[in-house]
Amino acid sequence: MNNLIPIVSYPKSGNTWMRFLLANVFKRNKKESINFKNINNFTATSIFDNLDLIKQNVIEDGPIFIKQHANYHNIDNYDFKKAIYIYRNGFDVLYSYWHFTDAQSPG
């Protein structure tokens, strides 16, 4: 499958934000609203997700984006032709990650 495109980033670097943008561009039904409940119907969080469901929801022969926090070069057994690599200022990532973990268990 040569239309698989990983979105690779360190956690809290904007991967989910990028998934929302791309899902809105490549969704088949332009009137459908994309939210946190259905984002996984348009972009995958793993190579093992239901890619057939995603194919039904994106434009014909459109790309299927896969969220990855692993190094792009360490994704075994897949010969990706393209990738989106998200780079964010390390301080901003650390700050965002701190707020994320603090929200999970304050203090």
Buried (B, 14 or more C-beta within 10 A) or exposed (E): EEBBBBBBBBEBBBBBEBBBEBBEEBBEEEEBEBEEEEBBBBBBBEBEBEBEEBBEBBEEEBBBBBBBEEEBEEBEEEEBEEBBEEEBEEEEBEEBBEEEEEEEEEE
